[in-house]
């Protein structure tokens, strides 16, 4: 049959079947070029990451009386029903904590029937304690885009700690696309760990991964490290807004309380009304053929939420050829109903790996402008970098090395 087709159409090229998995940058570019991802403004190259596309806020946002659960109704009637204020994002606008906002994204979709999507806040969004969720028309779940979806995308925004300044074009959320059911699961992850190094100690030596419902990760509170080692940040309450377009524009001390190893020698108590940034003890690596996601809540770990900006791109802590020996994960942590004591080495999250449909043409790293490739305990890029805040074990190693 194939020979007959080639005889009838000698110039036709046979097309390889598309593989299941997370779509890489080159396929996202193809979706843009084919009109499957559309926009009210030109899509720039830096929006497309190794395994996702950044979504931009449109020209208007609305402050709502309350959030609402997605369902079988259209979004615009819900906005009209709940809107308290319309906000023109063609000029910088302040979004205040504890208020619910919603904005239509500049991007909208007309996906192929075999392609679906999943969204997450961007890393910077999570590190500023801005809770975002993606909504699509007449769909019953947040953060998901069904196969073949055609329509607008909406972003719900709930700043929890800081007032923030946004404008049309601000990127708060990112969207991954996938075909079929991306490969995942502990057995697949163990086979990957047999072939590739996934976890390193802070000194750079590989170590055995703990795999149970994903790659288990623990918290670093600086036991055995120099007492001045920075191990955590706690957000301060303030009326001073943070302009998300200002990189390196703010003094961290005005917005964050710093915890050093000597402050948490007996553990760190999380107050349910507060927001913390912590760092993993492990340095993790995501090979370019995979993407990863931090599970945001695991009842087996405790009554708190970890890392609600959960996407880890191909090449995170790995590089192009495995030249980077892992990167610490910065964890956005918030307790739920009761104070929680965290102690050094406590398991606090799990990283789930998904197979890419194919290796992306670009991977996470400095070469494409990634902000957090070789981070320690790093604040968002809006803050001037304080004195180096290395993870505890690395600080100890450097002290011993002189």
VOVEX-82336 format. One record per residue (C-alpha): residue in one letter; x, y, z; residue number from 1. Coordinates in nm, 3 decimals. Example, Ala and Ser with C-alpha at 12.3 -4.5 7.8 and 13.67 -1.06 7.14 Angstrom:
<pts>
<pt rest="a" east="1.230" north="-0.450" up="0.780" nr="1"/>
<pt rest="s" east="1.367" north="-0.106" up="0.714" nr="2"/>
</pts>
This chain:
<pts>
<pt rest="x" east="0.000" north="0.000" up="0.000" nr="1"/>
<pt rest="x" east="0.279" north="0.242" up="0.095" nr="2"/>
<pt rest="x" east="0.456" north="0.162" up="-0.233" nr="3"/>
<pt rest="x" east="0.132" north="0.228" up="-0.425" nr="4"/>
<pt rest="x" east="0.092" north="0.569" up="-0.252" nr="5"/>
<pt rest="x" east="0.449" north="0.660" up="-0.344" nr="6"/>
<pt rest="x" east="0.383" north="0.561" up="-0.706" nr="7"/>
<pt rest="x" east="0.069" north="0.777" up="-0.720" nr="8"/>
<pt rest="x" east="0.230" north="1.069" up="-0.533" nr="9"/>
<pt rest="x" east="0.604" north="1.046" up="-0.600" nr="10"/>
<pt rest="x" east="0.680" north="1.379" up="-0.430" nr="11"/>
<pt rest="x" east="0.486" north="1.303" up="-0.113" nr="12"/>
<pt rest="x" east="0.699" north="1.244" up="0.195" nr="13"/>
<pt rest="x" east="0.600" north="0.973" up="0.437" nr="14"/>
<pt rest="x" east="0.524" north="1.121" up="0.776" nr="15"/>
<pt rest="x" east="0.646" north="0.941" up="1.084" nr="16"/>
<pt rest="x" east="0.375" north="0.872" up="1.340" nr="17"/>
<pt rest="x" east="0.385" north="1.117" up="1.629" nr="18"/>
<pt rest="x" east="0.493" north="0.969" up="1.961" nr="19"/>
<pt rest="x" east="0.302" north="1.002" up="2.285" nr="20"/>
<pt rest="x" east="0.442" north="1.223" up="2.558" nr="21"/>
<pt rest="x" east="0.501" north="1.585" up="2.654" nr="22"/>
<pt rest="x" east="0.542" north="1.799" up="2.343" nr="23"/>
<pt rest="x" east="0.886" north="1.961" up="2.304" nr="24"/>
<pt rest="x" east="0.962" north="2.318" up="2.199" nr="25"/>
<pt rest="x" east="0.983" north="2.235" up="1.828" nr="26"/>
<pt rest="x" east="0.633" north="2.084" up="1.826" nr="27"/>
<pt rest="x" east="0.499" north="2.386" up="2.015" nr="28"/>
<pt rest="x" east="0.655" north="2.608" up="1.748" nr="29"/>
<pt rest="x" east="0.480" north="2.392" up="1.490" nr="30"/>
<pt rest="x" east="0.145" north="2.437" up="1.668" nr="31"/>
<pt rest="x" east="0.199" north="2.813" up="1.656" nr="32"/>
<pt rest="x" east="0.295" north="2.811" up="1.289" nr="33"/>
<pt rest="x" east="-0.006" north="2.594" up="1.201" nr="34"/>
<pt rest="x" east="-0.251" north="2.818" up="1.386" nr="35"/>
<pt rest="x" east="-0.327" north="2.562" up="1.657" nr="36"/>
<pt rest="x" east="-0.194" north="2.805" up="1.917" nr="37"/>
<pt rest="x" east="-0.312" north="3.156" up="1.839" nr="38"/>
<pt rest="x" east="-0.273" north="3.495" up="1.999" nr="39"/>
<pt rest="x" east="-0.409" north="3.848" up="1.997" nr="40"/>
<pt rest="x" east="-0.046" north="3.967" up="1.980" nr="41"/>
<pt rest="x" east="0.255" north="3.809" up="1.815" nr="42"/>
<pt rest="x" east="0.397" north="3.511" up="2.003" nr="43"/>
<pt rest="x" east="0.762" north="3.576" up="2.077" nr="44"/>
<pt rest="x" east="1.031" north="3.310" up="2.070" nr="45"/>
<pt rest="x" east="1.114" north="3.351" up="2.439" nr="46"/>
<pt rest="x" east="0.760" north="3.248" up="2.534" nr="47"/>
<pt rest="x" east="0.830" north="2.894" up="2.419" nr="48"/>
<pt rest="x" east="1.022" north="2.697" up="2.679" nr="49"/>
<pt rest="x" east="1.170" north="2.346" up="2.634" nr="50"/>
<pt rest="x" east="0.835" north="2.182" up="2.719" nr="51"/>
<pt rest="x" east="0.578" north="2.461" up="2.762" nr="52"/>
<pt rest="x" east="0.457" north="2.800" up="2.646" nr="53"/>
<pt rest="x" east="0.423" north="3.105" up="2.871" nr="54"/>
<pt rest="x" east="0.075" north="3.257" up="2.872" nr="55"/>
<pt rest="x" east="0.034" north="3.635" up="2.879" nr="56"/>
<pt rest="x" east="-0.237" north="3.843" up="3.040" nr="57"/>
<pt rest="x" east="-0.467" north="4.025" up="2.799" nr="58"/>
<pt rest="x" east="-0.581" north="4.388" up="2.809" nr="59"/>
<pt rest="x" east="-0.842" north="4.354" up="3.085" nr="60"/>
<pt rest="x" east="-0.874" north="4.189" up="3.423" nr="61"/>
<pt rest="x" east="-1.168" north="4.174" up="3.660" nr="62"/>
<pt rest="x" east="-1.179" north="4.173" up="4.038" nr="63"/>
<pt rest="x" east="-1.439" north="3.918" up="4.142" nr="64"/>
<pt rest="x" east="-1.659" north="3.880" up="4.446" nr="65"/>
<pt rest="x" east="-1.545" north="3.518" up="4.471" nr="66"/>
<pt rest="x" east="-1.379" north="3.242" up="4.279" nr="67"/>
<pt rest="x" east="-1.603" north="2.988" up="4.109" nr="68"/>
<pt rest="x" east="-1.577" north="2.622" up="4.027" nr="69"/>
<pt rest="x" east="-1.531" north="2.532" up="3.662" nr="70"/>
<pt rest="x" east="-1.822" north="2.355" up="3.503" nr="71"/>
<pt rest="x" east="-2.048" north="2.336" up="3.201" nr="72"/>
<pt rest="x" east="-2.107" north="2.712" up="3.173" nr="73"/>
<pt rest="x" east="-1.914" north="2.972" up="2.973" nr="74"/>
<pt rest="x" east="-1.665" north="3.195" up="3.153" nr="75"/>
<pt rest="x" east="-1.784" north="3.541" up="3.042" nr="76"/>
<pt rest="x" east="-2.133" north="3.510" up="3.201" nr="77"/>
<pt rest="x" east="-1.965" north="3.407" up="3.528" nr="78"/>
<pt rest="x" east="-1.739" north="3.713" up="3.511" nr="79"/>
<pt rest="x" east="-2.038" north="3.943" up="3.455" nr="80"/>
<pt rest="x" east="-2.218" north="3.782" up="3.747" nr="81"/>
<pt rest="x" east="-1.927" north="3.813" up="3.992" nr="82"/>
<pt rest="x" east="-1.732" north="4.118" up="3.873" nr="83"/>
<pt rest="x" east="-1.680" north="4.402" up="4.120" nr="84"/>
<pt rest="x" east="-1.435" north="4.601" up="3.910" nr="85"/>
<pt rest="x" east="-1.290" north="4.605" up="3.559" nr="86"/>
<pt rest="x" east="-0.915" north="4.677" up="3.541" nr="87"/>
<pt rest="x" east="-0.741" north="4.818" up="3.234" nr="88"/>
<pt rest="x" east="-0.414" north="4.628" up="3.197" nr="89"/>
<pt rest="x" east="-0.291" north="4.848" up="2.916" nr="90"/>
<pt rest="x" east="-0.150" north="5.050" up="3.207" nr="91"/>
<pt rest="x" east="0.029" north="4.900" up="3.511" nr="92"/>
<pt rest="x" east="-0.225" north="4.784" up="3.770" nr="93"/>
<pt rest="x" east="-0.193" north="4.671" up="4.132" nr="94"/>
<pt rest="x" east="-0.347" north="4.339" up="4.230" nr="95"/>
<pt rest="x" east="-0.398" north="4.327" up="4.607" nr="96"/>
<pt rest="x" east="-0.361" north="4.024" up="4.836" nr="97"/>
<pt rest="x" east="-0.671" north="3.826" up="4.928" nr="98"/>
<pt rest="x" east="-0.864" north="3.946" up="4.624" nr="99"/>
<pt rest="x" east="-0.969" north="3.722" up="4.335" nr="100"/>
<pt rest="x" east="-0.896" north="3.840" up="3.982" nr="101"/>
<pt rest="x" east="-0.947" north="3.684" up="3.641" nr="102"/>
<pt rest="x" east="-0.808" north="3.780" up="3.300" nr="103"/>
<pt rest="x" east="-0.839" north="3.637" up="2.952" nr="104"/>
<pt rest="x" east="-0.500" north="3.526" up="2.818" nr="105"/>
<pt rest="x" east="-0.369" north="3.673" up="2.494" nr="106"/>
<pt rest="x" east="-0.325" north="3.317" up="2.368" nr="107"/>
<pt rest="x" east="-0.612" north="3.093" up="2.261" nr="108"/>
<pt rest="x" east="-0.627" north="2.745" up="2.111" nr="109"/>
<pt rest="x" east="-0.758" north="2.528" up="1.831" nr="110"/>
<pt rest="x" east="-0.577" north="2.206" up="1.925" nr="111"/>
<pt rest="x" east="-0.548" north="1.889" up="1.716" nr="112"/>
<pt rest="x" east="-0.785" north="1.616" up="1.836" nr="113"/>
<pt rest="x" east="-0.505" north="1.410" up="1.992" nr="114"/>
<pt rest="x" east="-0.340" north="1.693" up="2.191" nr="115"/>
<pt rest="x" east="-0.437" north="1.804" up="2.544" nr="116"/>
<pt rest="x" east="-0.272" north="2.036" up="2.796" nr="117"/>
<pt rest="x" east="-0.196" north="2.106" up="3.158" nr="118"/>
<pt rest="x" east="-0.104" north="2.439" up="3.321" nr="119"/>
<pt rest="x" east="0.095" north="2.549" up="3.624" nr="120"/>
<pt rest="x" east="0.211" north="2.883" up="3.768" nr="121"/>
<pt rest="x" east="0.555" north="2.992" up="3.651" nr="122"/>
<pt rest="x" east="0.840" north="2.955" up="3.902" nr="123"/>
<pt rest="x" east="0.856" north="3.330" up="3.969" nr="124"/>
<pt rest="x" east="0.479" north="3.337" up="4.023" nr="125"/>
<pt rest="x" east="0.502" north="3.066" up="4.286" nr="126"/>
<pt rest="x" east="0.798" north="3.224" up="4.466" nr="127"/>
<pt rest="x" east="0.594" north="3.542" up="4.510" nr="128"/>
<pt rest="x" east="0.303" north="3.347" up="4.661" nr="129"/>
<pt rest="x" east="0.072" north="3.429" up="4.372" nr="130"/>
<pt rest="x" east="-0.181" north="3.151" up="4.328" nr="131"/>
<pt rest="x" east="-0.297" north="3.111" up="3.966" nr="132"/>
<pt rest="x" east="-0.523" north="2.863" up="3.791" nr="133"/>
<pt rest="x" east="-0.611" north="2.815" up="3.427" nr="134"/>
<pt rest="x" east="-0.976" north="2.786" up="3.318" nr="135"/>
<pt rest="x" east="-1.119" north="2.679" up="2.985" nr="136"/>
<pt rest="x" east="-1.475" north="2.705" up="2.855" nr="137"/>
<pt rest="x" east="-1.731" north="2.444" up="2.971" nr="138"/>
<pt rest="x" east="-1.472" north="2.219" up="3.131" nr="139"/>
<pt rest="x" east="-1.504" north="2.077" up="3.485" nr="140"/>
<pt rest="x" east="-1.143" north="2.106" up="3.607" nr="141"/>
<pt rest="x" east="-0.885" north="2.377" up="3.672" nr="142"/>
<pt rest="x" east="-0.543" north="2.367" up="3.501" nr="143"/>
<pt rest="x" east="-0.645" north="2.117" up="3.234" nr="144"/>
<pt rest="x" east="-0.709" north="2.161" up="2.862" nr="145"/>
<pt rest="x" east="-0.901" north="1.871" up="2.703" nr="146"/>
<pt rest="x" east="-0.799" north="1.703" up="2.379" nr="147"/>
<pt rest="x" east="-0.886" north="1.907" up="2.074" nr="148"/>
<pt rest="x" east="-0.992" north="2.212" up="2.277" nr="149"/>
<pt rest="x" east="-1.082" north="2.520" up="2.074" nr="150"/>
<pt rest="x" east="-1.142" north="2.844" up="2.260" nr="151"/>
<pt rest="x" east="-1.014" north="3.107" up="2.497" nr="152"/>
<pt rest="x" east="-0.796" north="3.059" up="2.804" nr="153"/>
<pt rest="x" east="-0.857" north="3.242" up="3.132" nr="154"/>
<pt rest="x" east="-0.621" north="3.288" up="3.424" nr="155"/>
<pt rest="x" east="-0.752" north="3.324" up="3.779" nr="156"/>
<pt rest="x" east="-0.509" north="3.522" up="3.997" nr="157"/>
<pt rest="x" east="-0.505" north="3.530" up="4.377" nr="158"/>
<pt rest="x" east="-0.208" north="3.715" up="4.535" nr="159"/>
<pt rest="x" east="-0.170" north="3.576" up="4.886" nr="160"/>
<pt rest="x" east="0.108" north="3.782" up="5.044" nr="161"/>
<pt rest="x" east="0.238" north="4.071" up="4.834" nr="162"/>
<pt rest="x" east="0.056" north="4.333" up="4.627" nr="163"/>
<pt rest="x" east="0.186" north="4.292" up="4.273" nr="164"/>
<pt rest="x" east="0.194" north="4.518" up="3.968" nr="165"/>
<pt rest="x" east="0.099" north="4.354" up="3.639" nr="166"/>
<pt rest="x" east="0.013" north="4.473" up="3.291" nr="167"/>
<pt rest="x" east="-0.096" north="4.329" up="2.957" nr="168"/>
<pt rest="x" east="0.169" north="4.080" up="2.854" nr="169"/>
<pt rest="x" east="0.270" north="3.977" up="3.208" nr="170"/>
<pt rest="x" east="0.349" north="3.604" up="3.219" nr="171"/>
<pt rest="x" east="0.211" north="3.427" up="3.526" nr="172"/>
<pt rest="x" east="0.118" north="3.083" up="3.396" nr="173"/>
<pt rest="x" east="0.267" north="2.821" up="3.165" nr="174"/>
<pt rest="x" east="0.099" north="2.551" up="2.961" nr="175"/>
<pt rest="x" east="0.231" north="2.209" up="2.863" nr="176"/>
<pt rest="x" east="0.087" north="2.002" up="2.584" nr="177"/>
<pt rest="x" east="0.086" north="1.625" up="2.559" nr="178"/>
<pt rest="x" east="-0.023" north="1.350" up="2.327" nr="179"/>
<pt rest="x" east="-0.162" north="1.028" up="2.463" nr="180"/>
<pt rest="x" east="-0.072" north="0.940" up="2.821" nr="181"/>
<pt rest="x" east="0.285" north="1.048" up="2.903" nr="182"/>
<pt rest="x" east="0.493" north="0.766" up="3.047" nr="183"/>
<pt rest="x" east="0.528" north="0.789" up="3.426" nr="184"/>
<pt rest="x" east="0.526" north="0.562" up="3.731" nr="185"/>
<pt rest="x" east="0.781" north="0.421" up="3.973" nr="186"/>
<pt rest="x" east="0.893" north="0.130" up="3.756" nr="187"/>
<pt rest="x" east="0.962" north="0.360" up="3.464" nr="188"/>
<pt rest="x" east="1.143" north="0.598" up="3.698" nr="189"/>
<pt rest="x" east="1.360" north="0.317" up="3.838" nr="190"/>
<pt rest="x" east="1.457" north="0.212" up="3.487" nr="191"/>
<pt rest="x" east="1.549" north="0.574" up="3.411" nr="192"/>
<pt rest="x" east="1.756" north="0.593" up="3.732" nr="193"/>
<pt rest="x" east="1.947" north="0.282" up="3.619" nr="194"/>
<pt rest="x" east="2.053" north="0.468" up="3.304" nr="195"/>
<pt rest="x" east="2.086" north="0.828" up="3.421" nr="196"/>
<pt rest="x" east="2.195" north="1.002" up="3.740" nr="197"/>
<pt rest="x" east="1.892" north="1.178" up="3.888" nr="198"/>
<pt rest="x" east="2.007" north="1.280" up="4.235" nr="199"/>
<pt rest="x" east="2.332" north="1.427" up="4.365" nr="200"/>
<pt rest="x" east="2.458" north="1.527" up="4.704" nr="201"/>
<pt rest="x" east="2.540" north="1.895" up="4.747" nr="202"/>
<pt rest="x" east="2.907" north="1.813" up="4.701" nr="203"/>
<pt rest="x" east="2.830" north="1.686" up="4.349" nr="204"/>
<pt rest="x" east="2.851" north="1.310" up="4.410" nr="205"/>
<pt rest="x" east="2.563" north="1.100" up="4.275" nr="206"/>
<pt rest="x" east="2.348" north="0.922" up="4.531" nr="207"/>
<pt rest="x" east="2.073" north="0.661" up="4.520" nr="208"/>
<pt rest="x" east="1.726" north="0.806" up="4.459" nr="209"/>
<pt rest="x" east="1.438" north="0.729" up="4.694" nr="210"/>
<pt rest="x" east="1.152" north="0.632" up="4.465" nr="211"/>
<pt rest="x" east="0.804" north="0.587" up="4.606" nr="212"/>
<pt rest="x" east="0.518" north="0.757" up="4.426" nr="213"/>
<pt rest="x" east="0.785" north="0.959" up="4.247" nr="214"/>
<pt rest="x" east="1.131" north="1.079" up="4.343" nr="215"/>
<pt rest="x" east="1.117" north="1.164" up="4.713" nr="216"/>
<pt rest="x" east="1.280" north="1.487" up="4.829" nr="217"/>
<pt rest="x" east="1.372" north="1.615" up="5.175" nr="218"/>
<pt rest="x" east="1.422" north="1.953" up="5.335" nr="219"/>
<pt rest="x" east="1.759" north="2.111" up="5.416" nr="220"/>
<pt rest="x" east="1.761" north="2.306" up="5.743" nr="221"/>
<pt rest="x" east="2.136" north="2.319" up="5.778" nr="222"/>
<pt rest="x" east="2.221" north="2.054" up="6.037" nr="223"/>
<pt rest="x" east="2.601" north="2.035" up="6.051" nr="224"/>
<pt rest="x" east="2.646" north="2.349" up="5.842" nr="225"/>
<pt rest="x" east="2.797" north="2.682" up="5.950" nr="226"/>
<pt rest="x" east="2.548" north="2.859" up="6.173" nr="227"/>
<pt rest="x" east="2.520" north="3.159" up="5.939" nr="228"/>
<pt rest="x" east="2.402" north="2.946" up="5.643" nr="229"/>
<pt rest="x" east="2.070" north="3.075" up="5.508" nr="230"/>
<pt rest="x" east="1.817" north="2.792" up="5.509" nr="231"/>
<pt rest="x" east="1.473" north="2.955" up="5.477" nr="232"/>
<pt rest="x" east="1.284" north="3.273" up="5.398" nr="233"/>
<pt rest="x" east="0.951" north="3.382" up="5.543" nr="234"/>
<pt rest="x" east="0.743" north="3.645" up="5.362" nr="235"/>
<pt rest="x" east="0.674" north="3.970" up="5.545" nr="236"/>
<pt rest="x" east="0.339" north="4.145" up="5.539" nr="237"/>
<pt rest="x" east="0.375" north="4.470" up="5.348" nr="238"/>
<pt rest="x" east="0.173" north="4.724" up="5.150" nr="239"/>
<pt rest="x" east="0.466" north="4.786" up="4.914" nr="240"/>
<pt rest="x" east="0.380" north="4.639" up="4.571" nr="241"/>
<pt rest="x" east="0.622" north="4.433" up="4.365" nr="242"/>
<pt rest="x" east="0.636" north="4.523" up="3.996" nr="243"/>
<pt rest="x" east="0.681" north="4.192" up="3.816" nr="244"/>
<pt rest="x" east="0.863" north="4.364" up="3.530" nr="245"/>
<pt rest="x" east="1.145" north="4.490" up="3.757" nr="246"/>
<pt rest="x" east="1.421" north="4.231" up="3.770" nr="247"/>
<pt rest="x" east="1.666" north="4.285" up="4.055" nr="248"/>
<pt rest="x" east="1.473" north="4.595" up="4.159" nr="249"/>
<pt rest="x" east="1.393" north="4.520" up="4.524" nr="250"/>
<pt rest="x" east="1.583" north="4.475" up="4.850" nr="251"/>
<pt rest="x" east="1.505" north="4.128" up="4.983" nr="252"/>
<pt rest="x" east="1.523" north="4.240" up="5.347" nr="253"/>
<pt rest="x" east="1.219" north="4.463" up="5.299" nr="254"/>
<pt rest="x" east="1.002" north="4.167" up="5.196" nr="255"/>
<pt rest="x" east="1.157" north="3.858" up="5.357" nr="256"/>
<pt rest="x" east="1.264" north="3.742" up="5.700" nr="257"/>
<pt rest="x" east="1.579" north="3.530" up="5.678" nr="258"/>
<pt rest="x" east="1.632" north="3.211" up="5.879" nr="259"/>
<pt rest="x" east="1.984" north="3.081" up="5.929" nr="260"/>
<pt rest="x" east="2.091" north="2.737" up="6.045" nr="261"/>
<pt rest="x" east="2.135" north="2.857" up="6.403" nr="262"/>
<pt rest="x" east="1.773" north="2.984" up="6.408" nr="263"/>
<pt rest="x" east="1.620" north="2.646" up="6.324" nr="264"/>
<pt rest="x" east="1.852" north="2.404" up="6.502" nr="265"/>
<pt rest="x" east="1.547" north="2.234" up="6.656" nr="266"/>
<pt rest="x" east="1.330" north="2.267" up="6.347" nr="267"/>
<pt rest="x" east="1.117" north="2.530" up="6.177" nr="268"/>
<pt rest="x" east="0.753" north="2.580" up="6.276" nr="269"/>
<pt rest="x" east="0.529" north="2.669" up="5.983" nr="270"/>
<pt rest="x" east="0.245" north="2.900" up="6.080" nr="271"/>
<pt rest="x" east="-0.063" north="2.845" up="5.863" nr="272"/>
<pt rest="x" east="-0.095" north="3.218" up="5.798" nr="273"/>
<pt rest="x" east="0.258" north="3.250" up="5.658" nr="274"/>
<pt rest="x" east="0.448" north="3.167" up="5.340" nr="275"/>
<pt rest="x" east="0.798" north="3.016" up="5.334" nr="276"/>
<pt rest="x" east="1.068" north="2.941" up="5.081" nr="277"/>
<pt rest="x" east="1.284" north="2.638" up="5.161" nr="278"/>
<pt rest="x" east="1.531" north="2.428" up="4.964" nr="279"/>
<pt rest="x" east="1.571" north="2.057" up="4.904" nr="280"/>
<pt rest="x" east="1.864" north="1.866" up="5.048" nr="281"/>
<pt rest="x" east="1.897" north="1.678" up="4.720" nr="282"/>
<pt rest="x" east="2.022" north="1.821" up="4.393" nr="283"/>
<pt rest="x" east="1.796" north="1.681" up="4.123" nr="284"/>
<pt rest="x" east="1.846" north="1.636" up="3.749" nr="285"/>
<pt rest="x" east="1.590" north="1.605" up="3.470" nr="286"/>
<pt rest="x" east="1.742" north="1.449" up="3.155" nr="287"/>
<pt rest="x" east="1.646" north="1.624" up="2.828" nr="288"/>
<pt rest="x" east="1.422" north="1.334" up="2.720" nr="289"/>
<pt rest="x" east="1.201" north="1.389" up="3.027" nr="290"/>
<pt rest="x" east="1.002" north="1.660" up="3.199" nr="291"/>
<pt rest="x" east="0.909" north="1.656" up="3.566" nr="292"/>
<pt rest="x" east="0.644" north="1.793" up="3.799" nr="293"/>
<pt rest="x" east="0.638" north="1.839" up="4.175" nr="294"/>
<pt rest="x" east="0.323" north="1.699" up="4.332" nr="295"/>
<pt rest="x" east="0.164" north="1.997" up="4.508" nr="296"/>
<pt rest="x" east="0.003" north="1.809" up="4.795" nr="297"/>
<pt rest="x" east="0.064" north="1.465" up="4.936" nr="298"/>
<pt rest="x" east="-0.141" north="1.361" up="5.243" nr="299"/>
<pt rest="x" east="0.122" north="1.100" up="5.330" nr="300"/>
<pt rest="x" east="0.380" north="1.374" up="5.383" nr="301"/>
<pt rest="x" east="0.185" north="1.617" up="5.601" nr="302"/>
<pt rest="x" east="-0.071" north="1.893" up="5.625" nr="303"/>
<pt rest="x" east="0.101" north="2.144" up="5.404" nr="304"/>
<pt rest="x" east="0.134" north="2.233" up="5.037" nr="305"/>
<pt rest="x" east="0.471" north="2.224" up="4.864" nr="306"/>
<pt rest="x" east="0.576" north="2.384" up="4.537" nr="307"/>
<pt rest="x" east="0.259" north="2.491" up="4.363" nr="308"/>
<pt rest="x" east="0.472" north="2.614" up="4.072" nr="309"/>
<pt rest="x" east="0.549" north="2.257" up="3.987" nr="310"/>
<pt rest="x" east="0.695" north="2.221" up="3.634" nr="311"/>
<pt rest="x" east="1.061" north="2.119" up="3.595" nr="312"/>
<pt rest="x" east="1.181" north="2.153" up="3.235" nr="313"/>
<pt rest="x" east="1.395" north="1.905" up="3.041" nr="314"/>
<pt rest="x" east="1.756" north="1.979" up="3.129" nr="315"/>
<pt rest="x" east="1.685" north="2.122" up="3.476" nr="316"/>
<pt rest="x" east="1.993" north="2.041" up="3.681" nr="317"/>
<pt rest="x" east="2.129" north="1.837" up="3.393" nr="318"/>
<pt rest="x" east="2.241" north="2.051" up="3.100" nr="319"/>
<pt rest="x" east="2.276" north="1.930" up="2.742" nr="320"/>
<pt rest="x" east="2.508" north="1.635" up="2.811" nr="321"/>
<pt rest="x" east="2.471" north="1.582" up="3.183" nr="322"/>
<pt rest="x" east="2.745" north="1.832" up="3.266" nr="323"/>
<pt rest="x" east="2.546" north="1.990" up="3.554" nr="324"/>
<pt rest="x" east="2.545" north="1.775" up="3.864" nr="325"/>
<pt rest="x" east="2.193" north="1.850" up="3.980" nr="326"/>
<pt rest="x" east="2.016" north="2.161" up="4.107" nr="327"/>
<pt rest="x" east="1.842" north="2.213" up="4.439" nr="328"/>
<pt rest="x" east="1.466" north="2.256" up="4.421" nr="329"/>
<pt rest="x" east="1.329" north="2.568" up="4.587" nr="330"/>
<pt rest="x" east="1.006" north="2.476" up="4.763" nr="331"/>
<pt rest="x" east="0.715" north="2.714" up="4.820" nr="332"/>
<pt rest="x" east="0.563" north="2.592" up="5.144" nr="333"/>
<pt rest="x" east="0.241" north="2.681" up="5.323" nr="334"/>
<pt rest="x" east="0.079" north="2.491" up="5.612" nr="335"/>
<pt rest="x" east="-0.296" north="2.432" up="5.597" nr="336"/>
<pt rest="x" east="-0.496" north="2.438" up="5.919" nr="337"/>
<pt rest="x" east="-0.246" north="2.389" up="6.202" nr="338"/>
<pt rest="x" east="0.116" north="2.487" up="6.274" nr="339"/>
<pt rest="x" east="0.361" north="2.223" up="6.149" nr="340"/>
<pt rest="x" east="0.713" north="2.150" up="6.276" nr="341"/>
<pt rest="x" east="0.962" north="2.071" up="5.999" nr="342"/>
<pt rest="x" east="1.295" north="1.910" up="6.086" nr="343"/>
<pt rest="x" east="1.609" north="1.869" up="5.879" nr="344"/>
<pt rest="x" east="1.594" north="1.575" up="5.638" nr="345"/>
<pt rest="x" east="1.215" north="1.540" up="5.656" nr="346"/>
<pt rest="x" east="1.062" north="1.420" up="5.331" nr="347"/>
<pt rest="x" east="0.858" north="1.708" up="5.200" nr="348"/>
<pt rest="x" east="0.778" north="1.644" up="4.834" nr="349"/>
<pt rest="x" east="0.795" north="1.410" up="4.539" nr="350"/>
<pt rest="x" east="0.899" north="1.473" up="4.184" nr="351"/>
<pt rest="x" east="0.717" north="1.281" up="3.908" nr="352"/>
<pt rest="x" east="0.895" north="1.231" up="3.574" nr="353"/>
<pt rest="x" east="0.711" north="1.223" up="3.237" nr="354"/>
<pt rest="x" east="0.854" north="1.104" up="2.905" nr="355"/>
<pt rest="x" east="0.886" north="1.365" up="2.632" nr="356"/>
<pt rest="x" east="0.741" north="1.287" up="2.288" nr="357"/>
<pt rest="x" east="1.092" north="1.364" up="2.164" nr="358"/>
<pt rest="x" east="1.401" north="1.543" up="2.288" nr="359"/>
<pt rest="x" east="1.350" north="1.923" up="2.278" nr="360"/>
<pt rest="x" east="1.566" north="2.131" up="2.049" nr="361"/>
<pt rest="x" east="1.655" north="2.351" up="2.347" nr="362"/>
<pt rest="x" east="1.689" north="2.255" up="2.713" nr="363"/>
<pt rest="x" east="1.662" north="2.444" up="3.038" nr="364"/>
<pt rest="x" east="1.970" north="2.652" up="3.118" nr="365"/>
<pt rest="x" east="2.148" north="2.984" up="3.095" nr="366"/>
<pt rest="x" east="2.176" north="2.958" up="2.716" nr="367"/>
<pt rest="x" east="1.800" north="3.018" up="2.681" nr="368"/>
<pt rest="x" east="1.772" north="3.269" up="2.966" nr="369"/>
<pt rest="x" east="1.651" north="3.029" up="3.238" nr="370"/>
<pt rest="x" east="1.667" north="3.201" up="3.577" nr="371"/>
<pt rest="x" east="1.719" north="2.920" up="3.826" nr="372"/>
<pt rest="x" east="1.944" north="2.653" up="3.670" nr="373"/>
<pt rest="x" east="2.220" north="2.656" up="3.932" nr="374"/>
<pt rest="x" east="2.026" north="2.804" up="4.220" nr="375"/>
<pt rest="x" east="2.066" north="2.745" up="4.587" nr="376"/>
<pt rest="x" east="1.793" north="2.895" up="4.801" nr="377"/>
<pt rest="x" east="1.698" north="3.163" up="4.547" nr="378"/>
<pt rest="x" east="1.431" north="3.430" up="4.572" nr="379"/>
<pt rest="x" east="1.240" north="3.533" up="4.261" nr="380"/>
<pt rest="x" east="1.425" north="3.738" up="4.002" nr="381"/>
<pt rest="x" east="1.257" north="4.063" up="4.116" nr="382"/>
<pt rest="x" east="1.495" north="4.080" up="4.415" nr="383"/>
<pt rest="x" east="1.857" north="4.184" up="4.427" nr="384"/>
<pt rest="x" east="2.068" north="3.887" up="4.517" nr="385"/>
<pt rest="x" east="2.171" north="3.887" up="4.884" nr="386"/>
<pt rest="x" east="2.494" north="3.737" up="5.012" nr="387"/>
<pt rest="x" east="2.523" north="3.387" up="4.856" nr="388"/>
<pt rest="x" east="2.272" north="3.152" up="5.018" nr="389"/>
<pt rest="x" east="2.415" north="2.809" up="4.948" nr="390"/>
<pt rest="x" east="2.236" north="2.495" up="5.062" nr="391"/>
<pt rest="x" east="2.368" north="2.378" up="5.395" nr="392"/>
<pt rest="x" east="2.570" north="2.075" up="5.286" nr="393"/>
<pt rest="x" east="2.739" north="2.273" up="5.008" nr="394"/>
<pt rest="x" east="2.829" north="2.553" up="5.251" nr="395"/>
<pt rest="x" east="2.985" north="2.296" up="5.482" nr="396"/>
<pt rest="x" east="3.184" north="2.141" up="5.197" nr="397"/>
<pt rest="x" east="3.320" north="2.478" up="5.092" nr="398"/>
<pt rest="x" east="3.422" north="2.559" up="5.449" nr="399"/>
<pt rest="x" east="3.608" north="2.229" up="5.479" nr="400"/>
<pt rest="x" east="3.779" north="2.284" up="5.143" nr="401"/>
<pt rest="x" east="3.904" north="2.623" up="5.264" nr="402"/>
</pts>
